[in-house]
Amino acid sequence: MIIRDWQSFQALKFPDRLTCHHHSDKSGMRMLHHLSLGVSDIERSAAFYDAALAPLGYVRVWADIRPGEPNQAVGYGVPGGKDKLALKHRPEAQRPPGPGFHIAFAAPDPHAVSEFYRAALRHGGTDNGAPGLRAHYGPRYFAAFVIDLDGHHIEAVCNEDR
């Protein structure tokens, strides 16, 4: 069911006070709920992201893969959690965002950044910046940059200042 207006939403039977439970930073705020990317080959992209995100501690938390059918997708997040990244099969119209857009995944340590980079390249990604300290971003900003199979720019970063 898709609710498209506030009155219809309010008419649903919910507890007296509806609250959204989420993980947040120290301020209690969070900016993004999730992000979706269009991909041209869902199975190949899922294998790429399974491998690239594993060293960072992220896993496939759900999958709706039905070969030959439309609207397939997979979701990634922390084990036992909800998705923060969804890949949506869009073979006809998939185009990566333009210059300046990229996704930066949080890494637990510099070793995980390096493993992300190696796994991404082994699974068809393109180098866009080898693992290393990026002092121009901050004194402890250790990152690696890769372009995925569909041209999306992704990064793994360990930044102890944040």
N, C-alpha and C positions, 0 to 999 in steps of 0.2 A: 504494500500500500504506500502510495506517495501522497503526502499532505502538501498542498501548494499554498495554503493561506493560513494566517494566524487563527482565525475563527474556527476553522476545521480542526486545527491542532488543539485548541483549547477545549473543544467538544469531546475529545478522547477522554476516557476514564483513566486518570493517573492519580497517584497519591496527592494529598493536599499540596505538597511542595515538590516539584520536580527538580532534581539536582543532577548535574552532570559530573560524574566522577572522572578525574583525569590526573595524570602526573603533571607536576608543575615545577617551576623553579622556586627559589627561596621567597620570591615575592608572592607566590600563590597564583601567578599568571602563566599562561602558555599561549603561544601564538598560533601554532599550526595543529590541526587535528590529524590530517594525513595529506599526502601528496600522491597524485596519480600520473603515470607516464604512459603514453601510447607506445606500443612495440609492434613490430612487423611480424615476428615469429614468437609466439608466447612460450613454446616449449624450449626453444633455444635461449631466449631471454631469461626464463626462469632458471635454467641451468647456470647461466652466467651469474645471476644475482645470488643464487644459492651458494655458489663458490666464493664470490667476491665478498659477500656480507658475513659469511661464517666466521672469519677471523675477528670481526668486530663484535661478535656476540649476537648478531641478528639472524633470525631464522624465518622460514616460510611459515606463517601462522594460519593461513588458509589457502585453498586452491579451488578453482572452478575451471578445470581444463577438460574440455570435451572435443577431441580432435574432429575437425571438419565443421564444427558448429560456431555460430557467432557469439560475441560478447563473453569470451573467455577472459579470466583474470587470475592473478595470484596476489597475495598480500604478505608483507614482511614486517616484522617487529621483534620485540624481545620475546624470549620463550615464555609461553603462557599468557602473553599480552595480546593486545589488539594490533591491527596493522597501522603502520605509519607511512608505508610506501606501498602503493598498489601498481601493478603492471596490468595494463588493459590491452588486449589484442585488437589492434586497429591496422590490419595489413594494407588497406587501400589508402588511408589518409594519414598515416603516421609521419610526423615531421618533428624533429627536435626543436625546442625553443631557440631563439636567435642568440647572438653574441651577448655575453654578460650573465647568462643564466647557467647555474650549476647547482648540484645538490651536494652538500657537505655532510657526511656521516661521521658521528662522534666515534672515536676509537678509544679504547681503554689505555693504550700505551703505544709508544713508537713501533714496537715489534708488530703489533696488530696492523698498523698502517702499512708496514712493509709486506706483511702477509696478504693483506687486501690487494695491494698492487700486483704481487706475483700471481695470485689466483685470478685476478681480472685479466691479466695478459694471457695466462694459460688458457682461458676460456673465450678468447677472441677479442678482448678489449684492446684499445690502442693507447700507447703511452702518451700522456699529456703533461708529464712532470714526475720524475722518479721520487721515491721517498727521500725526504730530507728536511732539515730545519729551514723554515722560511722566516728569517729574522725581520724582514720588512713587514710581516703581518703581526709579529710579536716575538718576544725573546724566547718563548717556549712553544712556538707554533710549528709542529712537526706534521707534515702532510705529504700525500701522494695524489696525483691527478690522473684520471683515466677517462677515455671516451668509450661508452658502451657500444653494443652492437648496432644500435639505431642512431648513434650520434649524440646521445645525451652525455653531457659533461658531469662527471661525478668525482668526488674527493673523499678521502678518509683523512681525518685530522685528530690529533691529540694536542690539546692546547691547555696546559695546566693552569693558565691564568684565568680561565673561565669556569 
